[in-house]
Amino acid sequence: MNREARVAVAALSFLRNDTLRAELAARYPHVTFGDATAPLAGESLIALLRGHDRAIVGLERVDGRLLDQLPELRVISKYGVGLDGIDVEAVARRGIKLGWTGGVNRRSVAELTLAFAIALFHRLPECDVAMRQGRWHKLVGRQLTGKVVGIVGCGFVGQELVRLLAPFDCRVLAHDIRDYSQFYAAHRVTPVGLHELLRSSDVVTLHVPLDASTSGMIGAAQIALMPRGSFLINTARGGLVDETALATALESGHLAGGACDVFQGEPDVNPRLAGLPTFLGTPHIGGSAYEAQLAMGRAAIEGLETARVPGDGWPS
């Protein structure tokens, strides 16, 4: 470990955690902690990172234009699991090392997804709205137990969700471009194509990264394939779902409910969705459980030393 390294921290959740700040400062005497209340960008981010050879970033956008202004920056460590804010190719071209650990918040996100599913089946959003309006409206919901759950993306979070679903005796379908056949066999998961999953599931939940292949993957055409009265959950990335199409499906009753922890224009939320009694929304808290924050922060600290230049076999 290079105790002479100069480390800058931009990741907001890291900055707000006294335990992580103390652990980082104990390892690296020369640390600059940002003091922003929102993710930095442009000149503000450059000003924080300038003069440092290592950085911990969260939701900040890191691209070639930024890196060209920071020639001394040689290591970037990611707080969190999403890499859609980092131009990995730009990092690699400049020979900069990138530290990243996948799946460190898997349990937190999976627990929130399960909570969403139970809430939607039992019509908790509608009951909550009615009660706040002074109405004792005892709606008849359904049990999650025994239903068909479609998981789009069965990596870290998807597999953790499968484990959490075990007591509910659900039939679990999964769609993923990767081969998880051993996991599927061990946990009685049936791999299917995306269209079959959409057509066959009582609830569909998304757990894929956001990239060119997944952006807008659930739009009006895909929602139309889902059974009337089914549910859609997104705790992955906001750009995966056409929020206007989701609102339309909820308004028409084609979907009985929807839940999102992530939105296309964060922190702005689609007002049509937010105003619907069959919609449940949270402000990107899936990975914000205290235990998950510690895990992500400690992984980011380790990443300052274990980072590698992105290339073949990265990440391992």
Residue pairs with C-beta under 8 A, 6 or more apart in sequence:
1 27
1 28
1 305
3 27
3 28
3 29
4 30
5 28
5 30
5 53
5 54
5 75
5 304
6 30
6 31
6 32
6 51
6 52
6 53
6 54
7 24
7 28
7 30
7 31
7 32
7 52
7 54
7 55
7 56
7 304
8 31
8 32
8 34
8 48
8 49
8 52
8 54
8 55
8 56
9 15
9 21
9 24
9 31
9 32
9 33
9 34
9 55
9 56
10 34
10 36
10 39
10 40
10 45
10 48
10 49
10 55
10 56
10 57
10 58
10 60
11 56
11 57
11 58
11 59
11 60
11 79
11 80
11 300
12 36
12 37
12 38
12 39
12 58
12 59
13 58
13 79
13 80
13 288
13 293
13 296
13 297
14 20
14 21
14 24
14 56
14 58
14 79
14 293
14 296
14 297
14 300
15 21
15 33
15 34
15 35
17 293
17 294
17 297
19 294
19 297
20 293
20 294
20 297
20 298
20 301
21 33
23 297
23 298
23 301
24 31
24 56
24 301
25 31
27 301
28 54
28 304
32 48
32 52
34 40
34 48
36 44
36 48
39 58
39 59
39 60
39 61
40 48
40 60
41 60
41 61
45 60
45 66
46 66
46 69
46 70
49 55
49 70
49 73
50 69
50 70
50 72
51 72
52 72
52 73
53 72
53 73
53 74
53 75
54 73
54 74
54 75
54 76
54 77
54 304
55 73
55 75
55 76
55 77
56 77
56 78
56 79
56 300
56 301
56 303
56 304
57 76
57 77
57 78
57 79
57 85
57 86
58 78
58 79
58 80
59 80
59 85
60 85
61 85
61 86
62 76
62 85
62 86
62 87
62 90
62 91
63 86
63 87
63 90
64 87
64 90
64 93
64 94
67 73
67 90
67 91
67 94
67 96
73 96
74 96
74 97
75 96
75 97
75 98
75 99
75 304
75 307
76 86
76 91
76 96
76 97
76 98
76 99
76 307
77 98
77 99
77 100
77 300
77 301
77 303
77 304
77 307
78 86
78 98
78 99
78 100
78 300
78 303
79 296
79 297
79 299
79 300
80 105
80 287
80 296
81 100
81 101
81 102
81 103
81 104
81 105
81 156
81 287
81 296
82 209
82 210
82 237
83 100
83 209
84 209
84 210
84 211
84 237
86 98
88 98
88 310
89 310
91 98
91 309
91 310
92 98
92 309
92 310
92 311
95 309
96 309
97 307
97 308
97 309
98 307
98 308
98 309
98 310
98 314
99 300
99 302
99 303
99 304
99 305
99 306
99 307
99 308
100 303
100 315
101 299
101 302
101 303
101 315
102 155
102 156
102 315
103 155
103 156
103 157
104 292
104 295
104 296
104 299
105 286
105 287
105 289
105 292
105 295
105 296
106 156
106 157
106 159
106 160
107 160
107 289
107 291
107 292
108 286
108 287
108 288
108 289
108 291
108 292
109 157
109 160
109 207
109 235
109 261
109 286
109 287
109 292
110 157
110 160
110 161
110 163
110 164
111 164
111 289
112 235
112 261
112 282
112 285
112 286
113 157
113 161
113 205
113 207
113 233
113 235
113 286
114 161
114 164
114 165
116 205
116 233
116 235
116 259
116 261
116 280
117 144
117 149
117 203
117 205
117 231
117 233
118 124
118 144
119 125
119 259
119 280
120 203
120 231
120 233
120 256
120 257
120 258
120 259
120 280
121 141
121 142
121 143
121 144
121 147
121 203
121 231
122 141
122 142
122 143
123 139
123 140
123 141
123 257
124 141
124 280
125 257
125 277
125 278
125 279
125 280
126 137
126 139
126 277
126 278
127 137
127 138
127 139
129 277
130 136
130 137
130 139
130 277
131 137
144 168
144 170
144 203
145 168
145 169
145 170
146 168
146 169
146 170
147 168
147 170
147 171
147 202
147 203
148 170
148 171
148 172
148 173
148 200
148 201
148 202
148 203
149 165
149 170
149 171
149 172
149 173
149 201
149 202
149 203
149 205
150 173
150 174
150 175
150 197
150 198
150 200
150 201
150 203
150 204
150 205
151 158
151 161
151 162
151 172
151 173
151 174
151 175
151 189
151 205
151 207
152 158
152 174
152 175
152 176
152 194
152 197
152 204
152 205
152 206
152 207
152 208
152 217
153 175
153 176
153 206
153 207
153 208
153 209
153 236
154 162
154 174
154 175
154 176
154 178
154 180
154 183
154 184
154 189
154 207
155 176
155 178
155 180
155 207
155 208
157 207
157 235
157 236
158 174
158 176
158 207
159 180
159 183
159 187
161 205
161 207
162 172
162 174
162 183
162 187
162 189
163 187
165 172
166 187
171 190
172 187
172 188
172 189
172 190
173 189
173 190
173 191
173 192
173 196
173 197
173 200
173 201
174 180
174 184
174 189
174 190
174 191
174 192
174 197
175 191
175 192
175 193
175 194
175 197
176 191
176 208
180 189
180 191
181 191
183 189
184 190
184 191
192 200
194 217
194 222
195 225
197 204
198 204
198 222
198 225
198 226
199 225
199 226
199 227
200 227
201 226
201 227
201 230
202 227
202 230
202 231
203 230
203 231
203 232
203 233
204 218
204 226
204 230
204 231
204 232
204 233
205 232
205 233
205 234
205 235
206 218
206 233
206 234
206 235
206 236
206 240
206 241
207 235
207 236
208 214
208 217
208 236
208 237
208 240
209 236
209 237
210 236
210 237
210 238
210 239
210 240
214 237
214 239
214 240
215 239
215 240
216 239
216 240
216 241
216 242
217 240
217 241
218 232
218 234
218 240
218 241
218 242
218 245
218 246
219 241
219 242
219 245
220 242
220 245
220 248
220 249
223 232
223 245
223 246
223 249
223 254
223 255
224 254
226 232
226 254
226 255
228 253
228 254
229 255
229 256
230 255
230 256
231 255
231 256
231 257
231 258
231 259
232 241
232 246
232 249
232 255
232 258
232 259
233 258
233 259
233 260
234 240
234 241
234 259
234 260
234 261
234 262
235 260
235 261
235 262
235 286
236 262
237 262
238 260
238 262
238 263
238 264
238 265
238 266
239 264
241 260
241 264
243 260
243 263
243 264
243 270
243 272
243 273
244 270
244 272
246 255
246 258
246 260
246 273
247 270
247 272
247 273
247 276
247 279
249 255
249 258
250 257
250 258
250 273
250 276
250 278
250 279
251 272
251 276
255 278
256 278
257 278
257 279
257 280
258 273
258 278
258 279
258 280
259 279
259 280
259 281
260 273
260 279
260 280
260 281
260 282
261 281
261 282
261 283
261 284
261 285
261 286
262 284
262 286
263 269
263 270
263 281
263 284
264 270
266 283
266 284
267 283
269 281
273 279
273 281
274 281
287 293
287 296
308 314
